[in-house]
Amino acid sequence: MLVKDIIKLACDFTGQEALGEKIAQSSLLETCEQEIVDKFVKCFNLVNNEIASEFVPIKKIEQFEVSNGKILLTQFSTKPYKILYIKNSLGRKMRFKQFDDHIFVLCKKAIICYSILPSVLSISDQIDSFLPERIYAYGVAREFLFLQSRFDDADIFEERFKNSLELICRTAPHAKMPRRRWL
């Protein structure tokens, strides 16, 4: 899905239908309209970070050689947001301690699973997510309405955003009791 489609839907939610149509048609925007679109893009990036940090983490796994029990954070291909686990070469989970510039772990080879924050996207970028664009648009509309000091309207989209995310991101299926039988 395109960031542009999410922002167009957020425009519809916030009463900016004319701007949403211009975005959908890739029309030339006036300066004041471009400033509003830039705000929408910033709101999108805030929402994208929120989703990745609180609901649906973006995970990476890398293998490192450990020297003196240290792995420097500069060795990672992408800056880690949160270390999820570390395993040794035998696949056993290892205890570790994270510092500002390194991780301390007692093994020779470490397989580290960590989450990252998404990169900053522009309006023409593609986003790969299993979440529907409507959920992103709820969050973008919420942020935009907060910027406009329309707090009551923003609260409505806050509730829609959180409820939609909770419904989709549930990890545990509903427990089903087996049918009882008479002995």
N, CA, C and O of each residue as an XYZ file, in Angstrom:
732
protein
N       0.839     -1.167      0.000
C       0.000      0.000      0.000
C       0.893      1.241      0.000
O       2.021      1.204      0.491
N       0.390      2.311     -0.540
C       1.140      3.563     -0.622
C       0.798      4.479      0.543
O      -0.337      4.500      1.019
N       1.778      5.227      0.990
C       1.551      6.225      2.041
C       0.506      7.232      1.553
O      -0.312      7.727      2.329
N       0.553      7.520      0.265
C      -0.382      8.468     -0.348
C      -1.831      8.034     -0.127
O      -2.689      8.871      0.154
N      -2.111      6.736     -0.251
C      -3.474      6.226     -0.067
C      -3.934      6.368      1.384
O      -5.096      6.674      1.651
N      -3.013      6.143      2.310
C      -3.334      6.289      3.736
C      -3.651      7.754      4.046
O      -4.609      8.052      4.759
N      -2.846      8.651      3.511
C      -3.049     10.084      3.776
C      -4.344     10.571      3.122
O      -5.040     11.416      3.685
N      -4.668     10.050      1.949
C      -5.929     10.430      1.295
C      -7.114     10.027      2.171
O      -8.059     10.798      2.336
N      -7.063      8.828      2.728
C      -8.135      8.365      3.604
C      -8.195      9.208      4.882
O      -9.282      9.526      5.363
N      -7.036      9.568      5.429
C      -7.002     10.437      6.616
C      -7.564     11.815      6.294
O      -8.212     12.428      7.142
N      -7.328     12.310      5.087
C      -7.922     13.590      4.661
C      -9.441     13.502      4.682
O     -10.117     14.433      5.122
N      -9.977     12.381      4.205
C     -11.427     12.190      4.225
C     -11.955     12.181      5.657
O     -13.018     12.741      5.927
N     -11.224     11.551      6.576
C     -11.649     11.484      7.976
C     -11.639     12.853      8.654
O     -12.443     13.109      9.550
N     -10.735     13.726      8.231
C     -10.552     15.008      8.918
C     -11.226     16.181      8.222
O     -11.004     17.333      8.593
N     -12.040     15.901      7.227
C     -12.762     16.972      6.554
C     -11.953     17.688      5.491
O     -12.285     18.814      5.121
N     -10.913     17.070      5.000
C     -10.049     17.648      3.966
C     -10.261     16.897      2.653
O      -9.289     16.525      1.994
N     -11.517     16.669      2.262
C     -11.829     15.848      1.096
C     -11.227     16.406     -0.192
O     -10.722     15.645     -1.017
N     -11.276     17.736     -0.375
C     -10.739     18.347     -1.602
C      -9.231     18.088     -1.708
O      -8.721     17.772     -2.783
N      -8.534     18.224     -0.588
C      -7.097     17.947     -0.578
C      -6.840     16.464     -0.844
O      -5.887     16.114     -1.540
N      -7.676     15.606     -0.300
C      -7.548     14.169     -0.532
C      -7.692     13.814     -1.997
O      -6.974     12.948     -2.496
N      -8.609     14.468     -2.694
C      -8.782     14.228     -4.128
C      -7.567     14.689     -4.912
O      -7.140     14.015     -5.849
N      -7.003     15.837     -4.534
C      -5.793     16.320     -5.209
C      -4.627     15.359     -4.998
O      -3.836     15.122     -5.910
N      -4.529     14.811     -3.795
C      -3.470     13.841     -3.499
C      -3.680     12.582     -4.337
O      -2.729     12.052     -4.910
N      -4.928     12.100     -4.412
C      -5.231     10.879     -5.161
C      -4.916     11.054     -6.649
O      -4.459     10.115     -7.301
N      -5.158     12.245     -7.180
C      -4.921     12.502     -8.602
C      -3.507     12.996     -8.877
O      -3.157     13.266    -10.026
N      -2.696     13.115     -7.838
C      -1.322     13.634     -7.943
C      -1.303     15.010     -8.591
O      -0.413     15.316     -9.385
N      -2.288     15.840     -8.251
C      -2.373     17.201     -8.786
C      -1.329     18.088     -8.138
O      -0.803     17.775     -7.071
N      -1.039     19.191     -8.792
C      -0.108     20.180     -8.264
C      -0.760     20.885     -7.075
O      -1.906     21.326     -7.166
N      -0.045     20.990     -5.980
C      -0.591     21.576     -4.760
C      -0.081     22.989     -4.557
O       1.048     23.319     -4.923
N      -0.927     23.813     -3.971
C      -0.504     25.160     -3.595
C       0.380     25.058     -2.355
O       0.459     24.001     -1.729
N       1.047     26.163     -2.001
C       1.981     26.156     -0.874
C       1.296     25.777      0.429
O       1.812     24.957      1.188
N       0.135     26.369      0.694
C      -0.569     26.056      1.953
C      -1.046     24.610      1.971
O      -1.053     23.974      3.025
N      -1.447     24.082      0.811
C      -1.869     22.686      0.743
C      -0.680     21.752      0.951
O      -0.804     20.717      1.606
N       0.463     22.118      0.395
C       1.671     21.300      0.560
C       2.097     21.254      2.027
O       2.580     20.226      2.501
N       1.920     22.364      2.745
C       2.246     22.382      4.176
C       1.343     21.428      4.947
O       1.794     20.742      5.864
N       0.070     21.385      4.575
C      -0.865     20.457      5.235
C      -0.485     19.009      4.925
O      -0.518     18.153      5.809
N      -0.126     18.739      3.676
C       0.294     17.387      3.293
C       1.552     16.995      4.061
O       1.675     15.853      4.504
N       2.487     17.928      4.221
C       3.703     17.643      4.987
C       3.368     17.286      6.432
O       4.007     16.415      7.023
N       2.362     17.961      7.001
C       1.920     17.623      8.363
C       1.343     16.214      8.402
O       1.606     15.449      9.330
N       0.552     15.879      7.381
C      -0.006     14.527      7.313
C       1.104     13.477      7.222
O       1.012     12.423      7.852
N       2.143     13.753      6.448
C       3.258     12.809      6.312
C       3.980     12.648      7.651
O       4.349     11.535      8.026
N       4.180     13.746      8.368
C       4.804     13.654      9.691
C       3.929     12.838     10.637
O       4.427     12.016     11.407
N       2.623     13.075     10.570
C       1.700     12.306     11.409
C       1.769     10.823     11.055
O       1.735      9.970     11.942
N       1.866     10.513      9.765
C       1.985      9.111      9.345
C       3.230      8.469      9.945
O       3.166      7.353     10.462
N       4.361      9.166      9.880
C       5.605      8.599     10.413
C       5.530      8.402     11.925
O       6.086      7.436     12.445
N       4.852      9.301     12.636
C       4.641      9.110     14.076
C       3.821      7.851     14.344
O       4.152      7.058     15.225
N       2.759      7.681     13.581
C       1.890      6.516     13.751
C       2.629      5.232     13.388
O       2.496      4.220     14.076
N       3.401      5.273     12.318
C       4.174      4.106     11.900
C       5.166      3.687     12.990
O       5.339      2.496     13.248
N       5.814      4.662     13.625
C       6.723      4.366     14.737
C       5.963      3.802     15.934
O       6.426      2.864     16.584
N       4.810      4.369     16.217
C       4.008      3.891     17.341
C       3.584      2.438     17.138
O       3.661      1.632     18.065
N       3.144      2.110     15.945
C       2.724      0.741     15.654
C       3.904     -0.215     15.799
O       3.767     -1.294     16.377
N       5.067      0.181     15.272
C       6.249     -0.696     15.334
C       6.799     -0.834     16.740
O       7.344     -1.885     17.079
N       6.674      0.192     17.568
C       7.250      0.112     18.907
C       6.306     -0.493     19.935
O       6.763     -1.048     20.934
N       4.993     -0.399     19.711
C       4.050     -0.858     20.731
C       3.206     -2.065     20.340
O       2.782     -2.824     21.211
N       2.954     -2.255     19.045
C       1.991     -3.282     18.652
C       2.579     -4.366     17.749
O       2.448     -5.552     18.049
N       3.214     -3.984     16.666
C       3.721     -4.938     15.690
C       5.198     -4.645     15.447
O       5.536     -3.886     14.539
N       6.081     -5.240     16.250
C       7.504     -4.924     16.092
C       8.074     -5.441     14.778
O       7.659     -6.478     14.259
N       9.037     -4.687     14.258
C       9.784     -5.110     13.083
C      11.036     -5.804     13.614
O      11.884     -5.169     14.242
N      11.148     -7.093     13.363
C      12.234     -7.885     13.952
C      13.336     -8.165     12.940
O      13.086     -8.346     11.748
N      14.557     -8.195     13.451
C      15.721     -8.590     12.662
C      16.531     -9.576     13.489
O      16.530     -9.521     14.719
N      17.225    -10.481     12.799
C      18.103    -11.443     13.470
C      19.477    -11.343     12.814
O      19.597    -11.387     11.590
N      20.505    -11.210     13.639
C      21.877    -11.138     13.147
C      22.771    -12.005     14.013
O      22.473    -12.276     15.176
N      23.877    -12.435     13.416
C      24.857    -13.236     14.138
C      26.128    -12.407     14.326
O      26.559    -11.698     13.416
N      26.729    -12.505     15.531
C      27.902    -11.714     15.875
C      28.971    -12.585     16.512
O      28.672    -13.568     17.190
N      30.204    -12.213     16.286
C      31.332    -12.765     17.020
C      31.505    -11.874     18.251
O      31.546    -10.649     18.137
N      31.604    -12.493     19.418
C      31.712    -11.744     20.667
C      33.171    -11.720     21.100
O      33.826    -12.759     21.182
N      33.671    -10.513     21.377
C      35.046    -10.415     21.891
C      35.009     -9.766     23.271
O      34.453     -8.682     23.450
N      35.603    -10.441     24.230
C      35.629     -9.981     25.627
C      34.226     -9.757     26.190
O      34.029     -8.889     27.040
N      33.262    -10.528     25.725
C      31.901    -10.430     26.238
C      31.131     -9.231     25.720
O      30.023     -8.967     26.185
N      31.697     -8.490     24.756
C      31.049     -7.270     24.277
C      30.662     -7.368     22.804
O      31.387     -7.920     21.976
N      29.493     -6.812     22.516
C      29.055     -6.578     21.143
C      28.718     -5.093     21.072
O      27.802     -4.627     21.749
N      29.446     -4.367     20.268
C      29.189     -2.933     20.133
C      27.905     -2.710     19.342
O      27.628     -3.426     18.379
N      27.132     -1.724     19.749
C      25.884     -1.426     19.046
C      26.140     -0.908     17.642
O      25.254     -0.958     16.789
N      27.351     -0.411     17.396
C      27.692      0.059     16.051
C      27.892     -1.100     15.080
O      27.947     -0.880     13.870
N      28.002     -2.326     15.581
C      28.171     -3.491     14.731
C      26.866     -3.932     14.072
O      26.894     -4.681     13.095
N      25.739     -3.485     14.586
C      24.442     -3.880     14.037
C      24.224     -3.205     12.686
O      24.658     -2.073     12.473
N      23.554     -3.903     11.780
C      23.274     -3.332     10.464
C      22.235     -2.205     10.565
O      22.253     -1.264      9.772
N      21.347     -2.310     11.530
C      20.334     -1.294     11.801
C      20.314     -1.054     13.299
O      20.468     -1.987     14.088
N      20.123      0.196     13.689
C      20.118      0.522     15.112
C      18.982     -0.222     15.827
O      17.816     -0.068     15.462
N      19.321     -1.030     16.847
C      18.275     -1.775     17.552
C      17.425     -0.857     18.437
O      17.936      0.044     19.103
N      16.128     -1.112     18.423
C      15.218     -0.398     19.321
C      15.131     -1.157     20.643
O      15.184     -0.567     21.722
N      14.995     -2.486     20.533
C      14.896     -3.327     21.728
C      15.464     -4.707     21.409
O      15.130     -5.302     20.385
N      16.320     -5.210     22.287
C      16.858     -6.559     22.137
C      15.806     -7.535     22.668
O      15.409     -7.451     23.830
N      15.359     -8.452     21.822
C      14.325     -9.395     22.221
C      14.919    -10.634     22.890
O      14.440    -11.071     23.937
N      15.960    -11.193     22.281
C      16.664    -12.315     22.904
C      18.021    -12.486     22.248
O      18.279    -11.986     21.153
N      18.887    -13.214     22.959
C      20.203    -13.585     22.438
C      20.371    -15.086     22.667
O      20.121    -15.594     23.760
N      20.801    -15.786     21.611
C      21.091    -17.228     21.720
C      22.556    -17.454     21.393
O      23.162    -16.710     20.622
N      23.109    -18.494     21.992
C      24.488    -18.861     21.664
C      24.489    -19.754     20.425
O      23.437    -19.986     19.829
N      25.645    -20.248     20.039
C      25.757    -21.056     18.817
C      25.021    -22.390     18.921
O      24.728    -23.012     17.900
N      24.720    -22.836     20.138
C      23.977    -24.081     20.345
C      22.465    -23.862     20.383
O      21.696    -24.818     20.482
N      22.044    -22.595     20.304
C      20.620    -22.281     20.307
C      20.027    -22.037     21.676
O      18.809    -21.921     21.811
N      20.872    -21.955     22.703
C      20.379    -21.688     24.062
C      20.269    -20.194     24.287
O      21.148    -19.422     23.901
N      19.174    -19.800     24.919
C      19.013    -18.376     25.238
C      20.020    -17.977     26.299
O      20.254    -18.699     27.268
N      20.602    -16.824     26.095
C      21.648    -16.328     26.990
C      21.161    -15.103     27.741
O      20.362    -14.314     27.236
N      21.661    -14.964     28.954
C      21.415    -13.738     29.716
C      22.357    -12.674     29.169
O      23.476    -12.974     28.754
N      21.894    -11.441     29.173
C      22.721    -10.352     28.665
C      22.403     -9.076     29.417
O      21.388     -8.969     30.104
N      23.280     -8.130     29.273
C      23.077     -6.815     29.882
C      23.350     -5.783     28.798
O      24.384     -5.820     28.132
N      22.410     -4.864     28.632
C      22.550     -3.847     27.593
C      23.009     -2.530     28.211
O      22.467     -2.073     29.218
N      24.010     -1.938     27.589
C      24.532     -0.640     27.994
C      24.290      0.360     26.864
O      23.730      0.007     25.826
N      24.711      1.605     27.070
C      24.486      2.647     26.068
C      25.181      2.363     24.740
O      24.639      2.674     23.679
N      26.373      1.776     24.790
C      27.139      1.587     23.564
C      27.452      0.128     23.229
O      28.004     -0.153     22.166
N      27.108     -0.800     24.118
C      27.392     -2.206     23.850
C      26.446     -3.126     24.621
O      25.675     -2.696     25.479
N      26.539     -4.399     24.278
C      25.804     -5.458     24.972
C      26.838     -6.409     25.549
O      27.804     -6.773     24.878
N      26.633     -6.807     26.790
C      27.525     -7.763     27.438
C      26.823     -9.117     27.476
O      25.715     -9.241     27.999
N      27.483    -10.131     26.915
C      26.950    -11.489     26.912
C      28.124    -12.462     26.956
O      29.156    -12.225     26.327
N      27.967    -13.545     27.693
C      29.051    -14.520     27.852
C      28.884    -15.700     26.898
O      28.368    -16.753     27.275
N      29.322    -15.508     25.675
C      29.401    -16.573     24.691
C      30.333    -16.115     23.571
O      30.681    -14.936     23.499
N      30.737    -17.031     22.705
C      31.679    -16.672     21.635
C      30.962    -16.189     20.383
O      31.411    -15.255     19.719
N      29.840    -16.835     20.066
C      28.999    -16.426     18.944
C      27.604    -16.164     19.478
O      27.073    -16.943     20.269
N      27.017    -15.062     19.041
C      25.691    -14.692     19.524
C      24.755    -14.475     18.344
O      25.104    -13.813     17.367
N      23.575    -15.037     18.453
C      22.505    -14.793     17.492
C      21.511    -13.887     18.210
O      20.896    -14.278     19.202
N      21.368    -12.683     17.699
C      20.560    -11.677     18.386
C      19.309    -11.369     17.569
O      19.386    -11.067     16.378
N      18.160    -11.450     18.230
C      16.891    -11.033     17.647
C      16.528     -9.706     18.306
O      16.478     -9.599     19.531
N      16.280     -8.709     17.482
C      15.974     -7.385     18.013
C      14.931     -6.693     17.153
O      14.726     -7.048     15.993
N      14.284     -5.712     17.734
C      13.298     -4.939     16.983
C      13.911     -3.602     16.601
O      14.801     -3.087     17.278
N      13.411     -3.054     15.495
C      13.887     -1.761     14.998
C      12.691     -0.844     14.775
O      11.545     -1.290     14.716
N      12.982      0.430     14.655
C      11.953      1.388     14.275
C      11.992      1.552     12.760
O      13.064      1.470     12.159
N      10.849      1.780     12.141
C      10.837      1.924     10.682
C      11.519      3.223     10.253
O      11.601      4.183     11.020
N      12.000      3.232      9.024
C      12.625      4.443      8.499
C      11.545      5.477      8.167
O      10.371      5.142      8.010
N      11.963      6.717      8.066
C      11.043      7.808      7.749
C      10.647      7.682      6.277
O      11.505      7.564      5.402
N       9.345      7.709      6.018
C       8.825      7.550      4.662
C       8.252      8.856      4.139
O       7.864      9.732      4.913
N       8.202      8.976      2.824
C       7.584     10.140      2.191
C       6.233      9.716      1.610
O       5.867      8.542      1.665
N       5.509     10.667      1.063
C       4.153     10.398      0.578
C       4.135      9.409     -0.585
O       3.138      8.715     -0.781
N       5.197      9.332     -1.347
C       5.215      8.449     -2.516
C       5.764      7.055     -2.201
O       5.836      6.211     -3.094
N       6.149      6.800     -0.961
C       6.748      5.515     -0.599
C       5.706      4.424     -0.415
O       4.526      4.690     -0.185
N       6.172      3.205     -0.523
C       5.369      1.995     -0.329
C       5.604      1.494      1.085
O       6.726      1.550      1.589
N       4.554      1.006      1.725
C       4.696      0.403      3.048
C       4.170     -1.027      2.975
O       3.072     -1.279      2.479
N       4.972     -1.948      3.476
C       4.578     -3.355      3.500
C       4.107     -3.689      4.905
O       4.898     -3.724      5.848
N       2.811     -3.933      5.031
C       2.244     -4.243      6.338
C       0.997     -5.085      6.141
O       0.279     -4.937      5.152
N       0.750     -5.967      7.095
C      -0.468     -6.748      7.036
C      -1.659     -5.953      7.578
O      -2.807     -6.367      7.416
N      -1.388     -4.822      8.216
C      -2.462     -3.987      8.739
C      -3.160     -3.250      7.595
O      -2.496     -2.799      6.662
N      -4.464     -3.123      7.653
C      -5.162     -2.384      6.604
C      -4.860     -0.881      6.686
O      -4.547     -0.353      7.753
N      -4.961     -0.213      5.541
C      -4.648      1.217      5.506
C      -5.602      2.029      6.377
O      -5.249      3.117      6.830
N      -6.792      1.519      6.613
C      -7.763      2.231      7.451
C      -7.217      2.439      8.876
O      -7.431      3.497      9.468
N      -6.524      1.449      9.420
C      -5.972      1.578     10.774
C      -4.914      2.669     10.806
O      -4.894      3.498     11.716
N      -4.033      2.667      9.810
C      -3.042      3.740      9.729
C      -3.737      5.094      9.609
O      -3.333      6.066     10.247
N      -4.793      5.152      8.781
C      -5.499      6.417      8.567
C      -6.172      6.901      9.854
O      -6.226      8.105     10.101
N      -6.683      5.982     10.674
C      -7.242      6.386     11.973
C      -6.171      7.082     12.813
O      -6.418      8.135     13.401
N      -4.986      6.488     12.864
C      -3.900      7.077     13.647
C      -3.440      8.408     13.092
O      -3.182      9.340     13.853
N      -3.331      8.515     11.763
C      -2.915      9.773     11.135
C      -3.957     10.856     11.400
O      -3.609     11.995     11.712
N      -5.226     10.503     11.276
C      -6.293     11.471     11.550
C      -6.237     11.933     13.008
O      -6.417     13.116     13.297
N      -5.989     11.000     13.915
C      -5.870     11.351     15.339
C      -4.760     12.364     15.557
O      -4.970     13.388     16.207
N      -3.581     12.085     15.016
C      -2.443     12.992     15.193
C      -2.717     14.355     14.564
O      -2.421     15.392     15.159
N      -3.280     14.349     13.366
C      -3.558     15.611     12.678
C      -4.578     16.441     13.453
O      -4.422     17.655     13.583
N      -5.616     15.795     13.965
C      -6.638     16.515     14.730
C      -6.079     17.054     16.039
O      -6.491     18.125     16.485
N      -5.157     16.342     16.660
C      -4.488     16.864     17.848
C      -3.703     18.125     17.500
O      -3.714     19.093     18.261
N      -3.021     18.118     16.354
C      -2.281     19.316     15.929
C      -3.210     20.502     15.684
O      -2.827     21.653     15.891
N      -4.421     20.213     15.245
C      -5.409     21.256     14.967
C      -6.168     21.679     16.233
O      -7.050     22.535     16.161
N      -5.838     21.094     17.380
C      -6.505     21.352     18.669
C      -7.978     20.958     18.634
O      -8.793     21.552     19.341
N      -8.323     19.979     17.834
C      -9.678     19.432     17.793
C      -9.672     18.142     18.620
O      -9.729     17.035     18.085
N      -9.600     18.324     19.928
C      -9.349     17.211     20.838
C     -10.494     16.207     20.906
O     -10.251     15.006     21.020
N     -11.741     16.680     20.839
C     -12.874     15.756     20.896
C     -12.890     14.837     19.675
O     -13.130     13.635     19.796
N     -12.633     15.412     18.499
C     -12.577     14.604     17.284
C     -11.375     13.653     17.331
O     -11.465     12.504     16.900
N     -10.265     14.141     17.852
C      -9.055     13.311     17.947
C      -9.294     12.118     18.869
O      -8.793     11.025     18.605
N     -10.048     12.315     19.942
C     -10.349     11.216     20.858
C     -11.150     10.108     20.174
O     -10.963      8.927     20.469
N     -12.040     10.494     19.263
C     -12.822      9.499     18.525
C     -11.892      8.612     17.701
O     -12.027      7.389     17.705
N     -10.949      9.234     16.995
C     -10.027      8.454     16.168
C      -9.005      7.710     17.011
O      -8.514      6.659     16.600
N      -8.677      8.238     18.183
C      -7.802      7.517     19.115
C      -8.443      6.189     19.501
O      -7.789      5.146     19.501
N      -9.717      6.243     19.825
C     -10.431      5.031     20.226
C     -10.529      4.039     19.061
O     -10.309      2.841     19.244
N     -10.856      4.533     17.875
C     -10.940      3.657     16.703
C      -9.585      3.018     16.396
O      -9.506      1.829     16.089
N      -8.524      3.815     16.483
C      -7.173      3.347     16.199
C      -6.773      2.238     17.169
O      -6.350      1.161     16.747
N      -6.905      2.500     18.457
C      -6.499      1.520     19.475
C      -7.351      0.262     19.409
O      -6.821     -0.846     19.480
N      -8.674      0.418     19.273
C      -9.548     -0.756     19.217
C      -9.263     -1.613     17.997
O      -9.258     -2.840     18.089
N      -9.026     -0.979     16.851
C      -8.728     -1.729     15.631
C      -7.417     -2.488     15.760
O      -7.320     -3.646     15.356
N      -6.412     -1.835     16.323
C      -5.120     -2.507     16.504
C      -5.236     -3.677     17.466
O      -4.657     -4.737     17.227
N      -5.974     -3.497     18.545
C      -6.124     -4.578     19.511
C      -6.854     -5.772     18.905
O      -6.520     -6.921     19.195
N      -7.847     -5.502     18.065
C      -8.574     -6.599     17.422
C      -7.687     -7.382     16.471
O      -7.729     -8.612     16.454
N      -6.893     -6.691     15.689
C      -6.056     -7.365     14.690
C      -4.831     -8.022     15.318
O      -4.403     -9.090     14.881
N      -4.276     -7.391     16.330
C      -2.997     -7.859     16.878
C      -3.132     -8.856     18.014
O      -2.136     -9.189     18.655
N      -4.309     -9.331     18.274
C      -4.457    -10.350     19.315
C      -3.653    -11.572     18.936
O      -3.755    -12.080     17.819
N      -2.857    -12.037     19.870
C      -2.016    -13.196     19.563
C      -2.610    -14.503     20.051
O      -2.408    -15.549     19.435
N      -3.335    -14.448     21.145
C      -3.886    -15.685     21.699
C      -5.278    -15.931     21.124
O      -6.154    -15.074     21.237
N      -5.488    -17.086     20.511
C      -6.835    -17.390     20.019
C      -7.772    -17.637     21.199
O      -7.338    -17.932     22.312
N      -9.030    -17.511     20.932
C     -10.006    -17.765     21.997
C      -9.907    -19.219     22.441
O      -9.802    -20.134     21.624
N      -9.942    -19.400     23.726
C      -9.861    -20.755     24.271
C     -11.192    -21.462     24.046
O     -12.257    -20.900     24.301
N     -11.118    -22.677     23.574
C     -12.328    -23.463     23.355
C     -12.278    -24.666     24.279
O     -11.281    -25.385     24.351
N     -13.353    -24.855     24.961
C     -13.453    -26.013     25.841
C     -13.938    -27.202     25.021
O     -14.838    -27.052     24.194
N     -13.362    -28.370     25.236
C     -13.858    -29.542     24.513
C     -15.257    -29.898     25.009
O     -15.631    -29.632     26.152
N     -16.011    -30.511     24.096
C     -17.353    -30.927     24.484
C     -17.280    -31.978     25.570
O     -16.422    -32.861     25.543
N     -18.182    -31.876     26.517
C     -18.228    -32.866     27.593
C     -19.042    -34.060     27.149
O     -19.984    -33.931     26.368
N     -18.681    -35.192     27.639
C     -19.402    -36.430     27.305
C     -19.804    -37.129     28.597
O     -19.131    -37.054     29.625
N     -20.886    -37.779     28.489
C     -21.334    -38.582     29.632
C     -20.594    -39.901     29.637
O     -20.436    -40.543     28.598
N     -20.156    -40.289     30.777
C     -19.453    -41.567     30.905
C     -20.401    -42.703     31.154
O     -19.971    -43.849     31.285
